[in-house]
Amino acid sequence: MAESVNEEPRFGGDIPVPYDYASEGTNGMLEPSRKKKGEPASDAAPAPVSGRAWLMLALATVGFAVNFWAWALLSPLGPRFKDSLELSSFEQSLLVAVPVVVGSLGRVPVGALTDRFGGRVMFPLVSAVTIVPVLYLGLAGHSSLPALLVGGFFLGIGGTAFAVGVPFVSAWFPPRRRGLAIGVFGMGMGGTAISALTTVKLVDARGMANPFLITAAVLAVYAVVAALVLRDAPGRAVPTEPLARRLAATCRLGITWQASALYAVAFGGYVAFSVYLPTYLKTGYGLTQADAANRMAGFVLLAVAMRPAGGWLSDRIGAVRVLAGALTVVFAGALVQSATPPLAPTGTVAFLAMAAALGAGSGAVFALVALLAPAEQVGSVTGIVGAAGGLGGFLPPLVMGSLYGAYGSYAIGLVLLGLVAAAALAFTGTGVRSAVTRRSHRVAQPQLR
């Protein structure tokens, strides 16, 4: 978009202040330029992003998708394991939740390690290590609940790939493009849709080991390609402080906890539905396992498609506005679905609306991170925020399973989701909006002098 230089009194002053902006910035407010005083204005658009940056984004997105494919292998098989191993509702929920919580907590150290060593090292490493639990589950670890839990624990390593990709991609793109770039990278969470669409069919066709062997082979190919092709961005900020000190500094940043709270709702809601929706549809609506998995894949694909849209919109109208709209939709959708309406059309519309909102909201959260986090701490912040998102997805399946076991209904769990979304909406309109406004004022201060 073409830039222009306007003179507009801001922040209560009477002296016109020169601004150079393209519509609204990532924070939803007009951002001042960083041009030096006396520097001529330009109507030219920002410098284009290099072709190499787009290549790195594409490779990172593929790596994210492949690792998430592995991370989600147990979810579509949950109903099958429940029947074959005679699991309770809580045990089934625990089985699909363990990889989620491990992948979530693992993002904290992996994000910090990515700050230090870069995505060029960490992407191939995470992908290669994930091959081990995938092969174990496919060849030997699916005959009992303890064996599945052990395999699921280490399968969680695949879920840490998210904390590798965000700082890696962010370093390749300028601030005005990061919302879109990180949103595109976030489409890699569609790896869960690959798992949903293929896992059950491959097991039915060729046995339990088949989807695991295929996934392991794809992980191996990606690890080799990533090791040969990936490059970290030139001039990437490399921290020199010890890991513990860097994590402590990250925990003192306001954006760390603001984004964590919002991501626990947005991405946590997505993860919870992606792992538990097949069980919910099979139990609550009597669908077959294959039909439930296909509908879950549709939910996932819509959320994936809306994630870059959320980042793109955040670059233009502001992340706060995108988050407010998304959380409002989640609140309404959860309350509608709590009444267990007919699946066609009301239930389907409610679920798809929540899918779109959760995807857009997830993209908006990391547009906020790219805006407010220091460049050398993006990986550490991403690790903690990603952990919060994953943990947000860990608890709902356990709660839903427990409530259904106790009351024979999912209504209470969905009402709780609506209340959490309402609380997050209130927080977005108060604390988060204030933080973004303060940042805009700080950026403007050099212009006022």
N, C-alpha and C positions, 0 to 999 in steps of 0.2 A: 504494500500500500504506500502511496506517495506520502512523504513527510511534508509538513508545513510549519512555518514559524509564526506563532500567534503571540500577541501581547494581551495579557489578561491579568487583572489584579487577583492575587490568590492569598489565602491565609490571613485575610483581614487587612492587608496592606493597601496603601493608596498608590504606590508606585508600580506601574506596569512592569511585569517580569517576563522576559522572553522565554517562550517554551517551544521546544521542537518535539513533536510527538506524532504518533500514528494512531489515531483514534484513541482508545483507552488501553492502558497497559495491562499486564497480567493481574494487577491488583484491582482493576476496575476503576482506576482513577487516571486522570491525565498525568503522564510522567514527564518531568522536565528533562531536557537534553543534558548530556554531559560535555557539551561543547565548551571550549574555553572562551572567555570574554573576548569579543572582537573577532572571533572566528566566523567566516562567512557562512550564511545559511545555505542549505542545499535542498533541492527538491527531489534529489535522487532517492530511490528506495534503498533500504539497508543492503549491505554487501550480501550476495547470494551465498548460501551454504555450499560447501565444497561437495563434489561427487563422492569423495572418500568418506565424508561424514555420513552421507546417506547409505553408503555401503556398510559402514560400521553399525549403523542403526538397524539395517536389515539383518545382518548376522547376529546381532544381539537379540533381536526379536525372535529369530528362529531358535536360538539357544534357549531363550526363556520358554518358548512353546514346547520344545523337546523335553526340557527338565520338568515342566509342569505336567506334561503327558505322563511321565514316569511317576511324579508325585501323586497323581490322581488315579493310579491303577486299581487301588483297592475299593474305591467308592462304588463303581458300577457293580462290583461283585459282592457288595455287602449283603443284599437279600439272598444271594446264592449261599454264601457262607452261613447266614443265619439259619437256613433250612438244613444244610448238610451237616453243620456242627451243632445244631440245636442251641443257638445262642439266644439270650434274652434281648429285648429291645435296647437295654443299656449297654450290653456287651457289643452288640452290632454298632451302636453309636460310638463306643470307645474305639472299636477297630478302625473306623474311617476317620476318627478324630486324631489319633496318635500321630500320623504323618503330618497333619496340619500343625499341631503344637510344636513338634520338633523342628519342622521347617521354619516356623515363626521365630522361635527363640534362637535358632541358628543364624538368623539374619543379622543379629546384633554383632557377633564377632566377624561374620563374613563381610558385612558392610564396612567395618573398620579395616579389615584386611584388604579390601578393595581400594580404600583410600590410600593404603600404603603400597600395595604391589600392582594395582591396576587390573582392569578387566581382561587384559591380554593373558595374564597368568591365571586369574581366578575362574574365568569361564571354562577353559579346558579342564581345570582341576576339579571343579564341582561336577561337571558332566561325567568325567571319568570315574570319580568316586561313587556316583549314583549307580553306576552299572552293577556294583557288587550286590546291594540289596535287591535290585531288580532280578538278577539271576537267582539269588537265593530264594526269593518268593516264588518264582516260576518253577524251579526245579525241586525244591525240598521244603519250603517254608509255608505251605498252605494246608497242612493236614491237621492242625490244631490251633486253638486260639492263642496259646502262648507263642507258638512259632510265628503266627501272623503278626502278633504285637511286636516281636523282636524285629521282624522284617520291616514292618511299618515304621518302627522307630528310626531305622537307618534310611528308609525311603524318604524320610523328611529332609534329607540333605538336598534333594532335588528342589525343594521349595525355597532354598536359600538363594537360588539363582536370581531372584528378583533384586536382592540387595547388591548384586554384582552389576546388573544392567543399568540401574538408575544413575549412579555416579559416572559410569562409563559413557552412557549416552549424553548425560548433561554436560560433560566436559567437551564434547564435540560440537555443541550448538550454542549460539548466542542467546542471551536471556529472552529476547522476544520470540524465539522459536522453541524454547524448551518445553512449554506446555504441550504443544503439538507433538514434538519429538518423543517426550516421555509418554504421552498418550498412545502414540503408535507403538512404542516398545511394550506398553501395557497390553497390547493386543495378544502378546504371547501367552497371556493367561488362557487363551483359547485352546492351549494344550489340553486342558481338562475336557473340552468338547471332543477332541480327538479320542481321548480315553473313553468318554461316554458312548461315542458312536461305534467304536470298534471292539472294545474289550470283550463284551458279552458275546458278540458275533464270532470273534476269533476263538473264544473258549468253546462255544457250541460246535464250531466247525472242526477244530483240530486239537482240542484239549487245553487243559489249564496252563500249560507252559507257553503256549503259542504267543499270546500278546506280550508276555514278559521277554521272551527271546527277541521278538521284533523290536521292542522298545530299547533293549540293551544294544542291539546292533545300530540303531539310529543314534543313540547316545555316543557310541564309539566313533561313528563317522563324524558326528559334529565335533567331538573333542579334538580329533585330528585336524579338521578344517579350521577350527578356531585357533588352534596352536600355530597353524601356518599363516593365517590371513589376518586375524585380529591385530589391531595396533591401537595403543592408547593415544589420546589427543595430544598434539604438540603443546608444550607448555603446561601440561597437567600439574596442578598443585599437589605436591607430595609432602605429607606431614612427616616431621622428624621426631615428634614426641612419642613416648611409649604408649602402647595401646591403652592401658588403664587410664592414663592421664587424658588421652583424647576422648575416651568414652565419658569420663567424668565431666570434661568441658562440654561435650555434646548434651549431657543431661541437664546442664545449666541453661541451655538455650530454650527460650519460650516456644519457638516453633516446633521443637521436638515433641513437646507434650500436647500442643494444640493440634498438630497434624496427627499425632498418635490417636487422640480421642476420636477425631473425625474418621480416620482410616479404619479404626476398629469397627465403626458402624458401616461405612461404605464398602470397603473390601471384605471386612468380616462377614457382612451380610451376603455378599456374593459367594464367598467360600462356603459359608454354612449351607446355602441353597444348593451349591454345586455338589456338595458331598451328601446332603441329606434329602434332596428333592426326590430321587428315585424311591427311597423308602417312604416318604410322605405320600407320593402319588399312588404307590402300590397299596399302602395300608389305608389311606384315607379315601381313595377313589376306586380301588379294586383294579387298577391297571395291571397289565402284564409287565414283567421285568423289562422286556425289550421296549415296550411302548413308553414306560416311565423313563428309561434311559434316553430315548430319543427326544422326549419332551424336555428333559433336563439339558440335553445338548442345545436345543433351541433357546432355552433360557441363557445358557452360557454364551452362545454366539451373539445374541443381541447385546448382552453386557459387554462383550469384547468389542463389538463394533462401536458402542457408545463411549468407550474409554478415550480413544483419540478425539472424538467429538467433544468430550468434556474438557480435554486439554486445549483444544482449538478455541472453544468458546471462552475458556478462562483467559487465554491470551488477548481476547477482544473485549469481553464485557466484564471480566473479573471473576476470579475463583470464588469469591464470597457469594456472588449472585448465583453462580452455577450450583454451588453446594446448597444454598437455600432452596432453590427449586427442586433439586434432587431429593433432599430430605423430606420436603413436603409431599412428594409423590410416594416415597417409601412409607411415610406415616399413613397416608390415605389407603394405599394398597394393602398394607398389613391389616388395617382395621376391616376392610372389605373381605379379605380372605379369612379372617378369624371366624366369620359366620359360616364357613364352608359352603359357599354358593356352588351352583352347578359349574362343572369344569368348563363347559361350553355354553355361553361365551364368557361369563363373568369371571370365573376363576382364571381362565387363560389370560384375559385382559389384565387382571390384577397382577399376575405373576410377570407378564411381559413388561408391564409398566414399571414394576420394581426392578426388573433386570436392567432396563434402560437407565433408570435413575441411579442404581448402584454402580453401573459402569461409568456413567458420566461423573458421578461424585468421586469415584476412585481417581479418575484422571485429574479432576480439579484439585484434589488434595496434594498431588505431587507437582502441580503447577504452583501451589503455595510454597512447597518445599524449595523448588527451584528459585522462587522469588526471594524468600526470606532467609534461607540457610547460607552461611559462608561457604564459598566454593570448595575450600579444603576440608570441609566437614560434611559435604553432601552424602558421602557414603555412610558415615557414622549415623547421621540423622535418618537416612533411608533404612538402615538396619533396624533401628529402634522403632521407627514408624511401621516398617514392614512386619516386625514382630507383633506390634499391637494389632495390625490388621489380621494377621494369622490367628492370634489368640482370640480376636473377635469372632473368627470363624470356628474356633475350637469349642467354645462353650455352648452355642445354640443347639448343635446336634445332641449334646448330652442332655440339655434342658428339655428339648423336644421329646427325646426318647423317654426320659424319666416322667415327664408330665403325661405322655400318652400311656405309659405303663400304669400310672396311678389313676388317671381319670378317663382313659379311653378317648381322648380328644386332643387336638392340637390347638384349640382356640386360645387357651391361656398363653401359650408360647408366642403366637402371632400378635396378641395384644401387647405382650411385653416388647416385641420388636417395634411396634408402633410407638410405644412410650419412649423407648430409647431413641428412636428417630426424632421425636418431638424435642427431647432434651438436647440432642445434637444440633437441631435447628436453632434452638434458643441460644446455645453457646456460639454458633456461627454468627448470629446477629449481634452478639455483644463482644465477647472476648476476642474472637478472631478478627472481626471487623475493626476493632480498635487497634490490634497489632498491625494490620495492613495500613491503616491510616497513619499510624506513627511512622511506619517505614516511608511512606510517601512524603511526609513532612521532613524527615531526615534527608531524603534525596534532594528536596527542594531547597534546603538551607544554603548550600553553596551559591545558588542563584540569587538568593535574597541578600547575600553579602556582595 
